[in-house]
Amino acid sequence: MLITISRQFGAGGSDIAARVARALGWRVVDNELVEQVAARAGLTPEAVAQREERVPTFIERLARTVVAATPELVVPPEAEGTASSLTEEDLVRVTALVVEEVAARGRVVLVGRAAPAVLARERDAIHVKVVAPRDWRIRAVVERLGVPPEEAAALTDDTDKNRARYHRQYYQRDWNDPVNYHMLLNTAALGLDGAADVIVQRARALGW
């Protein structure tokens, strides 16, 4: 039994996931997955982030912590046993492995990481996408991050474009196609609590 939350940037997916997990008594796995894997690898998240001059993406941070713990599992021979030569394809594979591992434990609300694509064959799953109008999401990003509207707009658009590319390139999926999800919830219309309630009600209807 698991629930995945895909989300447009700024639509409140993480907040909704936390509410759903709390209501069901499940665990939620979001960005803290980096910290969990870092702990397994004996590294701190700060040490991982310092491996590059720029701030690594989630996938890159995750890959480096996993590689440090189990290089024989994910590092291709041409990488000569290091994480520095990993391609994006390698990093996608690492992320999928971790998503599958987390999902196998069950009773989890998993945010992002292309989980609906990775776990498409899981029968005991509810795949949700959280959306909201662009202007609404930009205002939410301004409030949450304290950045100017122009920066919030660019961040919102760039993040969504990258998520769409990621799904299209590695899973041959249209990230925006509602058919890939069991539910499509508009947080501007429902509110965070309202969207969470819809998910919880469906989970309970399934006997979860």
N, C-alpha and C positions, 0 to 999 in steps of 0.2 A: 504494500500500500504506500503510495507516494503521490505527491502533488508537485508539479513544476509550475513556476511562475516566470513567464517571459514578459518583458515589459519595454515599452517605449521609454526613452530617457526622460526622467522627470515625472513619470506617471504614478510613481509611488509603489512600485512593485515590491521593494524591500519592506516597506512599512506594512503592506498588506500581508506579505508572507509571515512576518512576525506575529501579526494578529491571528492569522489562521493557525499557526503552530501553537500559539498560546491557548486558543480555544479548544483544540483537539488534544492538547497535551503531547504534541510531537516535538521533534527538534527542527530547527530551521538552519539551513546551510546556505550562507550567502558569501560575502567577501571574506568572512573569517575562515573560510576553507584554506586560504593562504596560510594563516597562522597555524591551523591544524597540521597541514603538511610540513610546514617549517619545523614544528615541534618534533614531528616524527623523524625529520632529517637532522635534528640536533642543531638547527640554525635559528636565528632570530629573524623576524620579518625585515628588520632594519638592515641586517647583513645581506639579505637577499636583494633588497632594493638598491644597495650601494654597488652592486656588481656592474651597473651601467651608469653612464653619466645622466641619461634621461630617466624619468620615472618609468619603470617597466609596466607593461600591461598586465592584467591579471594572469593571462595565459603564460606570459614569460616568467613572472614570479613563481607561479605554480610549477612550471616545468623545471626551473632551476632547483627548487627544493626537493622535488621528486628525484631528479637526476642525482643530487648529492646523496640521497639515501639508497637508490637502487639503479645505478648507472647501467647495469647489464640489462635492465628491463626496457629502457627507452632510448639510450644513446646509440645512434647508428655507427657502424665501424668507421666511417669516414670522419666522424667527429673526434676520433682519437680519445674517447673516454671523458670528454668534457662537455659542459653545457653550452659553451660559447659558440659552437658551430651548429647548434640545432636550428633547423628551418622551421618556418611557421607550421608546415605539415607535421613535423615531429611534435611540436607543441600542442597542436590540435589533438593528436593521438594521446598525448599524456593527459590532457584535460578529459578526454572521453573515458580513459581508464579510471580516473579518479571519480568522475560522475557515476560510472557504473558501480564502483566500489561503495560509494555513499548510498546509492539507491538500493543496493542489495540488502542493506540493513533494515530497510523499510521504515514506515512511520516517519517520513521526513518531508519537509517542504523545501524544495531545492530551487534556488533563484538563478536564472540565467544559464550560462555555459552551454547553450544549445541543447539543453537537456531533453526537450521534446523530440529532437532528432535522434539524439544518442539513445534514448529510451523508448523509441517509437514502438517497439514490440512488446513493451510491458503492458499487460492487460489490466493490472490493478493500479491504474494511474489516472489522474486527472491533470490534463495539460491546459493551463490557463494563460491567456495573454492579456495584459493590462495596458490600456491605451487611454489617451485623453487628447483634446485639441492642442495644437502646437502652442498657441498663445498661453493657454493654461499651464502647460508644462514649462514654458520659459519662465513664467512668473514663479512657479514652484522652485525652479533651479536658482533664480535670483535670491529667493528667500532662504533657501537651504545653504547655498554656497557663498552668498554675499558678494556676488560678482555683478558687473554692469549688465543690463539687458542684452547688449550686443554680444558680449562674451557668452552669456547664457544661451543665446540663440545659436551661435556657432557651435558651441559644445553639444547642444541638443541635436542639431542636424548632423554633425560629424559622427556622433556616437551611433545614431540610428542608421546612418549610411554604412558604417563599419559592421554593425550587427547584421544588416541585410546582406552585405558582401560575404561575411563569414559563413552564413547559412547557405548562400547560393554556391559559393566556391567549394565548400567542403562537404556539404550534405545535399546539394542539388535541390534545395528547398527555397521556396519563396517565403521569407520571414513575415511578410505582410499578408499572406494568404490565410484567412480565418479557418479554412478547412483543416489546417494543421493543428488546430487546438480544439479542445472540448468546449471551452468558454472564451468569449471575448468580452471583457468588462471595461466600461468607460468610467474612470474614477472621477471625472469632472461631473458626471451625471449621478453616480451612485455614492460618491464619497469613499474614503478609505475604509471606514467601518462597514458601509453598505456592500462594497465589493467583497470584503472579507467574509461577510455574513452569507453571501451567495455561495461562496466556495465551501464554507463550513457546512451549510445546509445540504449541499450535494454530497459531501463526504459522509455525512451522517445518514443520508438516504441510502447510501451504498453499504451501510452497516459498519462504517469505519469509526 
